[in-house]
Amino acid sequence: MKTELRRVLSESACLDVPVDSLSDTDDLYAAGLSSIGTVRVMLAVEDALGIEVPGELITFELFQCIDSLAHALAPLVPLVPQNSMARRQCMDARG
């Protein structure tokens, strides 16, 4: 999941530094994450992981670092093997 979170951050967060230069515990706000950036990241994460983040999870601490995101979101992500998920997406696209 952290790989997917890193991809989302690099595409959506508009950080001041490359995501690749951050450790899993580096402060995303210190790296340039803004309040607008957190909204973009949350929407992109929901889309990428196929989840809806409950309002009570949306806190300053959630977006503190990659580890905090991964830890909080892990229980929301369905345990579907990647091949099954890719197959389901192909089938959904076919109609």
N, C-alpha and C positions, 0 to 999 in steps of 0.2 A: 504494500500500500504506500510505503514511503516514496517509492519510485514514481507512482502516479501523483502523489502530493507534490513532489518536486516539479514534475511536468506542469501541473496546474499552476503552481507558484511562478514558474518561469514564464508562463503564458499570460497570467492574469494579475499578478501582484504589483507589477511596476516597481520592483525593488531597486535600490541604488547600487546594489552589487549583484553579480551573477549568483543564481541559486546554487550552482556547483561549488561555489566558494564557501558555502555555509555548512556547518555541521548540523546534525539533527537537533542540537540543543542551543544553537545560536538564536539570539533574540531577533525575531522578524521585524519588530518595530524599530529596533536599532539599525536594521538593514534597510529601512525606508518604507515599511508597510504603513499605509495610511488607513484612515477609517473607510474611505471609498475603496481602497484596495482590499480590505477585509470583506466587503460586500461582494466585490468581483470574485474573490477567491471562494467565498462560501457558495455562490451560485455555480461557479465552475466545478467545485468539488461535488456538489449535489448532482450535477449533470454527469460528470465523469464516473462517479461511483454508483449512480442510480439510487440515491438516498435522498431523504429530506431531513435536514438538521433541525431538531426540535428547538423552539425558541429558548428554552431554559439552558441549552448548551451554548448559545451564542453569547459569549463573554469575551472580555479582553484576554483572559487567560487561555481560551481556546486557540487563539491565533498567536500566542507567545512564541512558539517554535514548532518545528516539524514534528518533534516527539509529542507535544501536547495535542496537536491535530490528530496524529495517528492514534494516540491512546484514546481520545474522546470519541473518534469516529469508528473505530474498529467494531464496537458492538452493533453498529448500525448497518454495516456492510454485510450483505448476504454471503454465506459460505458456499459459493458456487465455483467449481473448478474453472479455470480460465478457458479451457477448450469448450466446456459446456456453455459458458457465457458467450463466447464468440459464435458458437453454433446457433444459440438462441437469437443473437442479434442478426445473423444472416437470415434466419427463418422469419424474424419480425420484419426485416426489410423486404422480403419477398411478398409478404401479405398473407 
